[in-house]
Each structure stands twice: as C-alpha cells, then as structure tokens.
C-alpha cells in the first residue's frame, strides 16, 4: 500500500476528539452550542474574546486531539493567546460553527471547506499537513474490503452493504460517491449505505464484515488495520488549516506566517516539547501552503456528483 501523502491529521483527517487543550484552557464545547458561551462578538472579530483563539476540528479518529496538541501549543506560545480546543459533533456542525463565527482557526476536510465556503463561511485556507519530508499535500481515499473477500473492484460493491464515514467527508463520502458513479452505481440506492461516523470505525466495521461488506476510509486509518485490504484508491487534496477572515488583519497575517510553513523540528526548537513525541511525528512532518484554488478538484467532483452536501 502506498505511503500516506498528507493525512488529514484529522486526520489533518487522523481527525474524534475530547476535552481541554492547553494548561488553563477550557474544554471545547460541541459546535451546536455557542463556542465559549455568549462571548463571541462580531465587534471584536474573535470567536470568544481577544485573548483566546478557538481551534476547531472535525471528528475523525480517537487520536485527533493528541495529534493537534503540539500545533495548538505552538500557536498559543507564538501569539500569546489561549488556544481553546473546539470539538464539533460532526462535519456539519463545524460548518455551522464557521458560518456563525464560532471558530478562529480550524482544520477542515477539503469537502467540508468547500461546503462551508458555499454556505457563506468567511474563512481562508492557510496550509495542509504533510507527514514526510518532500511529500505533497494530499492523501488517499481507499476502497476496502475484508481480507479474503470476493469483492475485488468498486464495481463489485453494487448491492452490498458499504461503509462511508460521514455525508460531509471528502475521502469518506464525496470521492467514494464519485468512484461509485463512475461504475454506474448510485451511492444512495445502488448500495446499502452505512455511515460509520469516523474513518477508524469505517475500517473496523469493514474488517468485521458484518455491518459492512465493503467501505471507504482515509489511508492513514486503513494502514493501521490488518483485517482489510485495499481494492482501489483515489488521491484527495490535502485537508486545509483555515483562519477566520473576521480576525484582525495583523493577527491573520501572524497566524498565516506561523502555520503556512512550519516543521515539527521548528516547533521543538521554539520550545514546544510536545512536538517531539513519536505519535505526533507519525502524523506531522510540516505544513505546506495551499490556497482556495487548490480545492477546485473538490468543486469539480461536487459538480459531477451533484451532491446535495456541496450546495450552498
């Protein structure tokens, strides 16, 4: 199997998440609630207040908070602000939070970012995480089956119970839908769709072969399982780290400078000890700059699939 190019950390998809972040920071509230209560103020441009940056993430895997901790530590240290971890209940909730101005910085999937922009979110992509030196942003959406399965191609999935991640997942639904349609299979009626909620759960369910006879997930989670095999894969644009356009311009510039091109080594040199951990190094090598145009591939697939989730 190919090496993951740039996991969504989530992934940066490795991306489910619980609890508080930095020392002194409060735990993130579900996106359905007001992030940091009613402190958000359009007059300040901050989701909470001028001393706090709310960092939003998409549910993805059980390790997401741990994976993002060093990045948030670094952001807190360099800006002098508290960084508050904000866990959305699902992809749609993070989109809602971004539209409502409840987040300052966030990690989206490509699909979620395009959808949020379509629905009026004022956010700008800064960078995408890569996991090895010289790698380009991006990762694989992989079609998987239980080891030894008679399903050998995506076309063989017709009529089967198929695991997806979430209706707003780039690698766990949008790209899989596109690939099913290329094989004349309607992703809603040509298979029995099962939404696992997280990439690792999709892999688990496919490996068990009971609820799902086949499925899709991000490569970094597939790599962890010895109970599934990959029958197809498609390259997906790397998941973006975004910044809210509502923040003061000088702060937007500072955050962009900090997060657009930074390596784990640089974070360690800056005094962020958590960036030296083996678990973090496994999912983060550096960030690489991306812009809005980088996600035109996602827009093209949205047009092809006519997915309702893509619409504003």
C-alpha positions as CSV (number, residue, x, y, z in Angstrom):
1,X,0.0,0.0,0.0
2,X,1.2,3.5,-0.8
3,X,2.6,5.7,1.9
4,X,0.1,8.4,3.1
5,X,0.9,11.7,1.4
6,X,-0.5,14.1,3.9
7,X,-3.0,12.8,6.4
8,X,-5.9,14.9,7.4
9,X,-4.4,14.7,10.9
10,X,-7.6,14.5,11.3
11,X,-6.7,13.4,10.3
12,X,-5.2,16.9,9.0
13,X,-8.0,13.6,8.7
14,X,-6.3,11.2,11.7
15,X,-9.3,13.6,12.9
16,X,-12.8,12.3,17.1
17,X,-11.9,14.4,19.9
18,X,-12.5,15.0,23.6
19,X,-11.7,17.7,26.1
20,X,-9.4,20.6,27.0
21,X,-6.1,21.6,25.5
22,X,-3.5,23.8,27.0
23,X,-2.9,24.4,30.7
24,X,-5.5,26.8,31.7
25,X,-7.7,26.3,28.6
26,X,-11.3,25.2,28.9
27,X,-12.7,22.2,27.2
28,X,-14.2,22.7,23.7
29,X,-17.9,22.9,23.5
30,X,-19.9,20.9,20.9
31,X,-20.4,23.0,17.8
32,X,-24.1,23.1,18.3
33,X,-23.5,25.2,21.4
34,X,-22.0,28.7,21.5
35,X,-18.2,28.3,21.5
36,X,-17.1,29.9,24.7
37,X,-20.6,30.8,25.6
38,X,-22.0,34.1,24.5
39,X,-18.6,35.8,24.5
40,X,-18.4,35.7,20.7
41,X,-18.6,39.2,19.4
42,X,-18.8,40.5,15.9
43,X,-17.4,43.8,17.1
44,X,-14.1,42.1,18.1
45,X,-13.9,39.6,15.2
46,X,-12.9,36.9,17.7
47,X,-15.0,33.7,18.3
48,X,-14.6,34.1,22.1
49,X,-12.5,37.2,23.1
50,X,-9.3,39.0,22.1
51,X,-7.2,36.8,24.5
52,X,-8.4,33.5,23.1
53,X,-8.2,31.6,19.8
54,X,-10.8,28.9,19.3
55,X,-9.3,26.0,17.3
56,X,-12.0,23.8,15.6
57,X,-11.6,20.3,14.4
58,X,-13.7,17.7,12.5
59,X,-14.5,14.4,14.2
60,X,-12.2,11.8,12.6
61,X,-10.3,9.4,14.9
62,X,-9.8,8.8,18.6
63,X,-6.3,10.4,18.4
64,X,-7.2,13.7,16.9
65,X,-6.8,15.9,20.0
66,X,-3.5,14.3,20.8
67,X,-2.4,14.9,17.2
68,X,-3.3,18.5,17.2
69,X,-2.0,19.4,20.7
70,X,1.6,20.4,19.6
71,X,0.2,22.6,16.8
72,X,-2.1,24.4,19.3
73,X,0.7,24.6,21.9
74,X,2.9,26.3,19.2
75,X,0.1,28.7,18.2
76,X,-0.5,29.6,21.8
77,X,3.1,30.2,22.6
78,X,3.8,32.4,19.5
79,X,0.6,34.5,19.6
80,X,0.5,34.8,23.4
81,X,-3.2,33.8,23.4
82,X,-5.0,30.9,25.0
83,X,-6.0,28.3,22.4
84,X,-9.3,26.7,23.2
85,X,-9.9,23.2,21.7
86,X,-13.3,23.0,20.0
87,X,-14.8,19.7,19.1
88,X,-17.7,19.7,16.7
89,X,-20.2,16.9,16.9
90,X,-19.8,16.2,13.2
91,X,-18.8,17.8,9.9
92,X,-22.0,19.7,9.5
93,X,-21.6,21.2,13.0
94,X,-18.1,22.5,12.2
95,X,-19.5,24.1,9.1
96,X,-22.2,25.8,11.1
97,X,-19.7,26.9,13.7
98,X,-17.5,28.5,10.9
99,X,-20.5,30.3,9.4
100,X,-21.6,31.6,12.8
101,X,-18.1,32.9,13.6
102,X,-17.6,30.5,16.5
103,X,-14.1,29.4,15.4
104,X,-10.9,31.4,14.7
105,X,-8.6,28.6,13.3
106,X,-9.7,25.2,12.2
107,X,-8.8,22.0,10.4
108,X,-11.3,21.1,7.8
109,X,-11.5,18.4,5.2
110,X,-11.4,19.6,1.6
111,X,-15.1,18.8,1.1
112,X,-16.1,20.5,4.4
113,X,-14.1,23.6,3.5
114,X,-15.7,23.9,0.0
115,X,-19.2,23.3,1.6
116,X,-18.5,25.9,4.3
117,X,-17.5,28.5,1.7
118,X,-20.5,27.7,-0.4
119,X,-22.7,28.4,2.6
120,X,-21.1,31.8,3.4
121,X,-18.3,31.0,5.8
122,X,-15.6,33.7,5.8
123,X,-12.5,31.6,6.1
124,X,-9.2,31.3,4.2
125,X,-7.1,28.2,3.8
126,X,-3.5,28.6,5.0
127,X,-1.9,25.2,4.6
128,X,-2.2,21.5,4.6
129,X,-0.3,19.0,6.8
130,X,2.2,16.5,5.2
131,X,3.6,13.5,7.0
132,X,7.0,13.1,5.5
133,X,9.8,15.2,4.0
134,X,9.3,16.2,0.4
135,X,5.7,15.0,0.4
136,X,3.0,16.9,-1.4
137,X,-0.3,17.8,0.4
138,X,-2.9,15.1,-0.1
139,X,-3.8,11.6,0.9
140,X,-5.8,8.6,-0.5
141,X,-9.4,7.8,-0.2
142,X,-9.3,4.0,-0.2
143,X,-11.9,1.4,-1.1
144,X,-11.5,-1.5,1.3
145,X,-12.9,-5.0,1.9
146,X,-12.4,-7.7,4.5
147,X,-9.3,-9.8,3.8
148,X,-10.3,-12.7,1.5
149,X,-13.4,-11.0,0.3
150,X,-14.9,-11.9,-3.1
151,X,-15.3,-8.2,-3.8
152,X,-12.3,-7.3,-5.9
153,X,-13.3,-4.0,-7.6
154,X,-15.5,-1.0,-6.8
155,X,-18.0,-2.3,-9.4
156,X,-18.4,-5.4,-7.3
157,X,-19.8,-3.2,-4.5
158,X,-23.2,-3.0,-6.2
159,X,-25.9,-4.2,-3.9
160,X,-23.6,-4.6,-1.0
161,X,-23.6,-3.0,2.5
162,X,-21.0,-0.3,2.1
163,X,-19.4,1.8,4.9
164,X,-18.9,5.5,4.4
165,X,-17.6,7.9,7.1
166,X,-19.9,10.9,7.1
167,X,-22.1,12.6,4.4
168,X,-19.7,15.6,4.5
169,X,-16.4,13.6,4.5
170,X,-14.1,14.2,1.5
171,X,-12.3,10.9,1.5
172,X,-15.1,9.0,3.3
173,X,-18.0,10.0,1.1
174,X,-17.6,12.6,-1.7
175,X,-14.7,10.8,-3.5
176,X,-16.2,7.3,-2.9
177,X,-19.5,8.6,-4.3
178,X,-17.7,9.8,-7.4
179,X,-16.0,6.5,-7.9
180,X,-19.2,4.5,-7.4
181,X,-20.9,6.7,-10.0
182,X,-18.1,6.1,-12.4
183,X,-19.0,2.4,-12.1
184,X,-22.7,3.1,-12.7
185,X,-23.6,2.6,-9.0
186,X,-25.8,5.2,-7.3
187,X,-24.2,5.7,-3.8
188,X,-27.6,6.2,-2.3
189,X,-29.6,3.4,-3.9
190,X,-27.1,1.1,-5.6
191,X,-25.6,0.1,-2.3
192,X,-26.9,-0.1,1.3
193,X,-25.0,2.9,2.8
194,X,-23.8,2.7,6.4
195,X,-22.3,5.9,8.0
196,X,-19.7,4.9,10.5
197,X,-19.0,8.5,11.7
198,X,-15.2,8.1,11.8
199,X,-12.6,6.7,9.5
200,X,-11.3,4.3,12.0
201,X,-14.8,3.0,12.7
202,X,-15.4,2.5,9.0
203,X,-12.2,0.4,8.8
204,X,-13.2,-1.6,11.9
205,X,-16.7,-2.3,10.6
206,X,-15.4,-3.4,7.2
207,X,-12.8,-5.6,8.9
208,X,-15.5,-7.3,10.9
209,X,-17.5,-7.9,7.7
210,X,-20.9,-7.9,9.4
211,X,-22.5,-4.4,9.2
212,X,-20.3,-3.6,6.1
213,X,-19.2,-5.8,3.3
214,X,-17.0,-3.1,1.8
215,X,-16.3,0.5,2.5
216,X,-14.1,3.6,2.3
217,X,-11.7,5.4,4.6
218,X,-8.6,7.6,4.7
219,X,-5.4,5.8,4.0
220,X,-3.8,6.7,7.4
221,X,-6.5,4.7,9.2
222,X,-6.6,1.9,6.8
223,X,-2.9,1.4,7.3
224,X,-3.5,0.6,11.0
225,X,-5.6,-2.5,10.2
226,X,-4.5,-6.0,9.3
227,X,-8.1,-7.1,8.7
228,X,-8.9,-5.2,5.5
229,X,-7.3,-5.0,2.0
230,X,-7.3,-2.1,-0.4
231,X,-9.0,-2.7,-3.8
232,X,-8.9,0.9,-5.1
233,X,-7.7,4.4,-4.1
234,X,-8.0,8.0,-5.3
235,X,-5.8,10.9,-4.4
236,X,-7.6,13.6,-2.4
237,X,-6.4,17.2,-1.9
238,X,-4.9,17.7,1.5
239,X,-7.1,18.9,4.3
240,X,-6.8,22.6,4.9
241,X,-6.0,24.5,8.1
242,X,-8.1,27.7,7.8
243,X,-8.2,31.1,9.5
244,X,-11.2,33.3,10.1
245,X,-11.3,36.4,7.9
246,X,-13.0,38.2,10.8
247,X,-9.9,38.3,12.9
248,X,-7.8,41.5,13.0
249,X,-5.7,41.6,9.8
250,X,-2.4,41.7,11.6
251,X,-3.4,38.6,13.6
252,X,-4.5,36.8,10.4
253,X,-1.1,37.6,8.9
254,X,0.7,36.4,12.0
255,X,-1.2,33.1,12.1
256,X,-0.7,32.6,8.4
257,X,3.1,33.1,8.8
258,X,3.1,30.7,11.7
259,X,1.1,27.9,10.2
260,X,1.7,28.1,6.5
261,X,5.2,26.5,6.6
262,X,6.3,25.0,9.9
263,X,8.1,21.7,10.6
264,X,7.9,19.6,13.7
265,X,11.6,20.3,14.2
266,X,11.0,24.1,14.2
267,X,8.3,23.7,16.8
268,X,10.6,21.8,19.0
269,X,13.3,24.4,18.5
270,X,10.8,27.0,19.6
271,X,10.3,25.2,22.9
272,X,7.2,23.1,22.1
273,X,8.2,19.8,23.7
274,X,5.0,18.0,22.7
275,X,6.1,18.3,19.0
276,X,9.0,15.9,19.7
277,X,6.7,12.9,20.5
278,X,6.8,9.8,18.3
279,X,3.0,9.9,18.0
280,X,3.0,13.4,16.7
281,X,5.9,12.8,14.3
282,X,3.9,9.9,12.8
283,X,1.2,12.2,11.6
284,X,3.0,15.5,11.2
285,X,6.2,16.5,9.3
286,X,5.4,20.0,8.2
287,X,2.7,22.3,6.9
288,X,2.7,23.2,3.2
289,X,0.9,26.4,1.9
290,X,-2.3,25.9,-0.1
291,X,-4.9,28.4,-1.4
292,X,-8.6,28.3,-2.4
293,X,-7.8,27.3,-6.0
294,X,-6.2,24.1,-4.7
295,X,-9.7,22.8,-3.8
296,X,-11.1,23.2,-7.4
297,X,-10.8,19.5,-7.8
298,X,-13.3,19.0,-5.0
299,X,-15.6,21.6,-6.6
300,X,-15.4,19.7,-9.9
301,X,-16.4,16.4,-8.2
302,X,-19.2,18.2,-6.4
303,X,-20.5,19.3,-9.8
304,X,-20.1,15.8,-11.2
305,X,-21.9,14.0,-8.3
306,X,-24.4,16.8,-7.8
307,X,-24.1,16.0,-4.1
308,X,-26.6,18.0,-2.0
309,X,-23.9,18.4,0.7
310,X,-21.9,20.6,-1.8
311,X,-24.7,23.1,-2.2
312,X,-24.9,26.5,-0.5
